[in-house]
Each structure stands twice: as C-alpha cells, then as structure tokens.
C-alpha cells in the first residue's frame, strides 16, 4: 500500500543553509554587542582626555574650567577629609526618605483615582495643576513653613517624586484589562484581593516605569532640598565650594551626584527586571 503521508522533508542542502544563516546571525549579534561594549568603555576616557586637552590649552579660564586632574585631586581631598562620607550620608537619607514616602502616597492615590471616577474627577484636575510646579519654586515657602529642619527638605523630594508615581499608577490602573477584573468578580474574589492581585499586578509595569523615573527625579530634587538651608550634603558642599571659588570641588560634587544617581538607577533597573519578569 502506497504511503500517502504529507509531511514535508527539508532537503539537506536547504537545512545546511538555514543552519549557516542562523550561525552567521548569532556571530553578527555577538560582534555588535562587543562593539557596543567597547564604545561604551572608551567614551568616558575619550571625554576626559578631550576635557584635559581643552583645559591645558587654556581656551577657557582654568579657574572657571578646571582640568580633570584638578577635579580628581579635589575629590580625593574631599574623601580624605571625611566630609564626603558625612555629605553622602545626609543626602542619601533625604533622598531615601522622600522617595519612599512620595512613592507610597503616589501609588495609593494612583490606585484611588485610577479605580474611581469620582476621585479621578475630584483629585485629577488638582494634581494636574500642581504637577508642573517645580520643587525649587517652593524653597522660600518651605523655609517659612519648616524652618531649616529636615522635614522641609524631605517635603520637597516627596513633592518631586509623588506626581510622577501618581501619574504612572493612575494610567496603569486605567489600562488594566477589564475582562480580568470581571472574571475575578464572577469568581467571587474579595475587593481587597481584587485590587492587590489583579489590578495592582496588571498595572505593575506602568508603576515600575514611574518609580524608576522618580529615582532620577529624587536626586535632582535634592538640589532644591539642600538649597533650603542644609548644613551637610553633596549640593551643600557644591554651594560652599562655589562661594570659595573652589571650582575643582564644584565639579567633583557634580560628578558625585551624577554617579550616585546612575548607580541608584541601575540598581533599580536590575530589581525591576526581577519584580516584573513577565514584561
């Protein structure tokens, strides 16, 4: 009896071509990845070299535009004096406190306005009006309200973090698949579990984006916070150095602020990959 099977058989030559094409694509991808890594590793040294050459050429006043070697020397003296550790601890404490409080309140309000049309209509317009006001605009009034206490500095960071987290949570909750919500309700899921296990988890990718954005915002809001009468902190040290014309220390402080913010962002990104692994 004749075999009537319709299964397709790939010719050996075609199979070999497909395998070779796949191997070539993988080699090209690895080469491209290595090239990107090499460019990333070289970019900062090239920038520093260009900076050093411009500073040595004295195209700009060296007092106003110090060379990287001068900045590095100022940074080492700052660390050796023990003041860097104190400034870093003071700034990180303000950022951490403001970030945690702002994030918790932002997620809570976002869930409220995202789930309830009443609260969205009540609070949404108010938040949208207040959101564009930068924290630095509140420095004067914060000093009047809180004096030179830490509460005023934390308030400014909370202000900067809250609106970013609120908006991302609000949008994430509004984009939750209502089919999932109705299915959970039909199965008799209690309201608290519905919000925690369906709404919150579905909106989590949006919330994580807002939380990561808020990490950077909390550090540049720190500038406004330490303008409000600080006695320790990275930007406080930058201000003090600027008043004494220590531009090397000013640049060292800016570099420290950028590096710490970058490290915090990368740490949060790695944590987010584990938390939202399905994204």
N, C-alpha and C positions, 0 to 999 in steps of 0.2 A: 504494500500500500504506500502511495507517494506521500512524502512529508509536506504538509500544507502550512507549516509554521511561517509566520510573517515577521519574525524577529530580525531586526537589521544587524548586519555584521559590518563593523568598521574595517576597511582594508588596512593591512599592516602599514603601508606607506602613509596613509592619512593619519593613523594613530601616532606614528612616529613624528609627523609634522606637528600635530597638536601638542605632544609632549615637549618637543623642542621649542614651540612658541610659548608654552607656559613657563618653561625654564628661563627663556630669554626675558619674559616679563618680570619674573622674580628677580633676576640679576639686575635688570634696569631699576627696579624699585629699590633694591638694596643700595645700588650705586647712588641713586637720587637721595636716599636717606643719609648716606655717608657724606655726600656733598653738602647737604643742608646743615649737618652737624659741624662740618669743617668751617663753613661760612659763619655759623653762629659762634664758634670758638675764636675765630680770627677777628670778628667785627669789633669787639671791645678793645683788644690790643691795638688794632689799627686806629680806632678813635683816640685812644690815649696817646699814641705816637703822633698823630696829627695835632692834637692839643698841645703836646710838648713842643713840637716844631714851631707852632704859631706863637706860643708863649716865649720861646727863646729868641724868635725873630723880633720880638718887641713891637709887633704890629699894633698891639693894644697895650695900654699901661699895665705893667706886670703887677702893680699893687691892686688893680681892679680885676685883672685876669691872671691869677697865679698859675704856674705850671703844675702838672700832676705831681711832680716830686715835692713841691711845696705843700700841696694838699695832703699828700701821704704823710709828710713829716708832722703836719698839724694834727692829723688823725691819730698818729702814734702817740704824740704828746697828750692828746685828749684821753686816750685809753690808759696810758701810763699814770696819769694823774688820779685815776679812779672816778673822775667826774662823768665819764661816758657811761659807766655801769649805773650810776645814780640817775642820769638823764634817761637812759634807756628804760630802766625800771619804772620811772614816773610816767613816761609816755605810753608804755605798753599797758600799764594799769588803767590809764584813762581810756585808751582805745578798747581794751577788752571789756571794761565795764559798760561803756557807751554802746559798743557793738552788741553785746548780749541783751541789754535792756531794749535797745532800739529794734533788734530782730524779733524778740519775743512779742513786743507790743505790735510791731508791724505785721507779723504772721497772724496774731489774734484779730486785729482789725481787718486784715485782708480776708480772712475766713468769714467774718461777720458781714462785710459789705459785699463779698462775692456770693454768699448764700442767700442774703436777704435783700429784696428790692427796697424795702422800707429803709434799712440802714444805709444802703447804697445811695438812695436819694437824700438821706439826712446828712451823711458824713462825706460822701463823694465830692460834692462841689466845694466844701470847706477845705478838704485835703488838697484838691486840685489848685485852689487859690494859694494855699500856704506852701505847697511843694516847690515852686520856683524860687522862693526866698532863700538866698544862700546863708549858711550859718554865720559867716563873718559879719553879716548885717546886724546880727543880734549881740555882738560883742559888748557894745556900750550898755544896752539894756540888761544884759546878763550880769555885768559888773554891778549895776544898780540893784538888781534883784538878789543876787547871791554873794555880792562882795567878791573877795579873792579866794573863796573856798573852792574845793574840788567839785562840788555839786554843779556849779556853773559850767565848768569845763566838760563834765560828763553830759550835761544837758545839751550842749552844742553838738557833741558827737552823736547823741541819741537823735537829735533833730536831723542830722545828715543821713543817718542810717535808716530811720523809720520810714520815710516816704518811698525810698527805693524798694524796701522789702514789702511794704504795704501794697504798692502798685503791682509788683510781680505776683504776689499771692492773690490779689484781687483778680487779676487777669487769668491766672492759672485755675482758680476755682470756677470762674465763669466758663472756661473751656472744658470742664470735666464732662465726659460723655454721660448724658442724662439717661441713656439706656442702662448703664451700670447702676446708677442711683435707683432707677425704678425697679431693676431686678433685685437689688438689695432690699428695697422696701417690701417687695412682694414676698421675699423670704422671711420677713418679719425682723429684719435687723434693727436693733435699738438705735435711736437717733445719735447717741454718743459714739457708738461703734461705726455708724454710717459715716459720720464726719471724719473720724480718725482713720478708718481702714479703707474707705472708698474715696471720699472727697480729697482728704489730705494727701494720700498716696498718689492719686491721679494728678494732683496739682504740684507734686513734689519737684518735677523737673523745672517748672517755672520758678518755684520758690528758691531752688538751689541757684539758679541764674541770678536772681535778685540778691541772695545772700553773698554770692561771690563778688558781685558788683559793689555791694556795700562794704566789703573788706577794703577795697581801694578808697572808697569814699570816706571811710572812718579815718584813714591816715591823712588825707588832705584836709579833713575837717579838724584834725588835730592842730593844724596851723592856726585856725581861728580860735580853738580852745586855749592854746598856750599864749595867744595874744591877750587873753582875759586874765592877766596878772599871775602868771606862773612863776615859781621860784626854782623849778627844775624841769628838765625835759629837753628833747632834741631841738625843737624850734626855739625854746627859751635860750638855749646855748647859741643858736644861729643869730638870734636878735642881739645877744650880748656881744658876740664876735663882730657883728656889723657895726655896733656902736663904737667898738675899739679899733675898727679898720683891720680886723684880722680876717682878711678875705680867704686865706687858706683854710681857716676853721669853718668859715661860712660854707665853702664848697664841700668840706668834709661832712658837715652836718646834713647838707642836701643829699650827698651820696649815701649817707647812712639811712636817711629817711626813705630814699628810693629802694635801697637794698632790703631793708626790713619789710617794706610793703610788698616787694616782689616775692620774698620768701613766704610771707603770710599768704599771698595769693596762690602760690604753687602748692603749699601745704593744703589749703582749702580745696584746690582742684583735685588733688590725689584723694582726699577724703570724700569728695563729691562722687568720684568715679566708683567708690565702693558703696556709697549710700544709694545712688541711682544707677545701679549696674545695668538695668534694662533699657536705659535711654539710648 
